[in-house]
C-alpha cells in the first residue's frame, strides 16, 4: 500500500562481518525494532540451488545479484511505507570473500562505492562463538580473515560502527548508531 503522499524513501542499513558474526540475527532484530525489511543473503540461495560453493568466476554474479536483491527490497519497502531496509549482508561482503578465498580484489572498489551510499554501515565483530553450518561456513579462521580484510581494505574508506557483545547489546548499539 502506498502512503498518502506516495512511496516513502527508505533508509538503508548495511551489515558487514564474516561468517557467524551475528549479521542475520541483528538484521531480524532491527527489522522488528525499526521496522524494516531484510534483503537476505543471495549466497545462501546460490549454495542451495547449485549444490556447491562459489568459484572465482561466480563472484561478480553473486555481487550483482545481492545488489539487485537490496534494490528490490528497497522498492518493496518504499511502496509499503516501511522506513528501513537492512542489507544482510552488504554486497561488499562478496568482495571481501573474493579476497579471502581467491585473493581477488576486483570487486572491492565497486563494493566500497556501493556501501558508501548506505545511511548506516554496521560491522559485526567476530566475538560470538563460531557455529557450523554445513556447506556455508568454513570455520573461525575464515571469519577472522574476513574481519582482517574489512579492517585493512574497507574500514579506511567507510564510516563503520562496530557492533559487538551479546544479542541485546548488539541491538542497542545498532539502534544508537542509527539514531545518531
C-alpha positions in Angstrom: 0.0 0.0 0.0 1.4 3.4 -1.0 1.3 6.1 1.7 -0.9 9.3 1.4 1.9 11.2 -0.2 3.4 8.4 -2.4 6.1 5.9 -1.6 8.5 6.6 1.3 12.2 6.7 0.5 13.5 4.0 2.9 16.9 4.4 4.6 19.4 1.6 4.2 21.5 -0.2 6.8 24.3 -2.4 5.5 25.8 -5.2 7.6 29.4 -6.4 7.3 31.2 -9.2 9.0 32.5 -12.7 8.3 30.5 -15.9 8.8 28.9 -16.4 12.1 29.2 -12.8 13.4 25.5 -12.3 14.1 24.5 -10.4 11.0 21.3 -12.3 10.3 20.2 -12.2 13.9 20.9 -8.5 14.1 19.1 -7.9 10.8 16.0 -9.7 12.0 16.1 -7.8 15.3 16.5 -4.5 13.6 13.7 -5.3 11.2 11.3 -5.8 14.1 12.6 -2.8 16.1 12.6 -0.1 13.4 10.6 -1.5 11.4 12.3 -2.6 8.3 12.6 -5.2 5.6 15.7 -7.5 5.3 17.4 -8.0 2.0 18.6 -11.6 2.6 21.9 -13.1 1.6 21.9 -14.4 -2.0 24.9 -16.6 -1.3 22.7 -19.0 0.7 20.4 -19.4 -2.3 23.3 -19.9 -4.6 24.7 -22.8 -2.5 21.3 -24.4 -2.1 20.3 -24.0 -5.7 23.6 -25.1 -7.3 24.7 -27.6 -4.6 28.2 -26.1 -4.3 30.1 -23.2 -3.0 31.1 -20.5 -5.5 34.2 -20.4 -7.6 36.0 -17.2 -8.5 34.1 -16.8 -11.8 30.8 -16.8 -9.8 31.7 -13.8 -7.5 30.7 -10.9 -9.8 27.3 -12.5 -10.4 26.7 -13.1 -6.7 27.8 -9.5 -6.0 25.3 -8.1 -8.7 22.5 -10.4 -7.5 23.0 -9.2 -3.9 22.9 -5.6 -5.1 19.7 -6.2 -7.1 18.2 -8.0 -4.1 18.7 -4.9 -2.0 17.2 -2.7 -4.7 14.2 -5.0 -5.0 13.6 -5.0 -1.2 14.1 -1.2 -1.2 11.3 -0.8 -3.8 9.0 -3.1 -1.8 9.8 -1.1 1.4 9.0 2.2 -0.4 5.6 1.0 -1.6 4.6 -0.4 1.8 5.7 2.7 3.8 8.4 0.7 5.5 11.1 3.1 6.6 14.2 0.9 6.6 16.0 -1.8 4.5 18.6 -3.9 6.1 21.2 -5.5 3.7 22.2 -8.8 5.3 24.9 -8.5 4.1 26.0 -5.6 2.0 27.0 -6.7 -1.5 30.5 -5.6 -0.4 30.8 -8.8 1.6 31.1 -10.7 -1.7 34.1 -8.5 -2.5 35.6 -9.3 0.9 35.0 -13.1 0.4 36.7 -12.7 -3.1 39.8 -11.6 -1.3 39.5 -14.2 1.4 39.0 -17.2 -0.9 40.5 -16.2 -4.2 42.9 -13.3 -3.5 40.8 -11.3 -6.0 40.4 -7.6 -5.3 38.5 -6.8 -8.5 35.1 -6.2 -6.7 36.4 -4.2 -3.8 36.3 -0.6 -5.2 32.7 -1.2 -6.5 31.7 -2.7 -3.2 33.1 0.2 -1.2 31.4 2.7 -3.5 28.1 1.0 -3.2 28.4 0.7 0.6 29.2 4.4 0.9 25.6 5.1 -0.4 24.1 3.5 2.7 22.8 5.5 5.6 24.5 3.3 8.2 27.1 0.6 7.9 27.4 -1.8 10.9 30.4 -4.1 11.2 29.6 -7.2 13.2 32.6 -8.2 15.3 33.7 -11.9 15.4 33.2 -12.1 19.2 30.4 -14.7 19.1 31.0 -18.5 19.3 31.5 -19.9 15.9 28.7 -22.4 14.9 29.0 -24.8 11.9 26.5 -24.6 9.1 27.0 -27.4 6.5 28.0 -26.1 3.1 28.1 -22.4 4.2 30.7 -21.9 6.9 34.4 -22.8 6.8 35.5 -22.0 10.3 36.6 -19.3 12.6 39.9 -18.9 10.7 37.9 -17.7 7.6 35.7 -15.5 9.8 38.8 -13.9 11.3 40.4 -13.5 7.8 37.2 -11.7 6.6 37.5 -9.4 9.6 41.1 -8.6 8.7 40.1 -7.8 5.1 37.4 -5.4 6.4 39.8 -3.8 8.7 42.5 -3.4 6.1 40.6 -2.6 2.9 37.2 -1.4 3.9 37.4 0.5 7.2 39.8 3.2 5.9 37.1 4.2 3.3 33.8 4.0 5.2 32.3 5.2 8.3 31.7 1.9 10.2 30.1 1.3 13.5 31.5 -1.9 15.2 28.8 -4.0 16.8 29.9 -6.4 19.5 28.6 -8.2 22.6 25.6 -10.3 23.2 22.3 -10.1 21.2 20.7 -7.3 23.3 23.9 -5.3 23.5 24.3 -5.5 19.7 20.8 -4.4 19.0 21.1 -1.5 21.5 24.4 -0.4 19.9 23.0 -0.7 16.4 19.9 1.4 17.2 22.1 4.0 18.8 24.2 4.2 15.7 21.1 4.5 13.5 19.8 7.4 15.7 23.0 9.4 15.6 
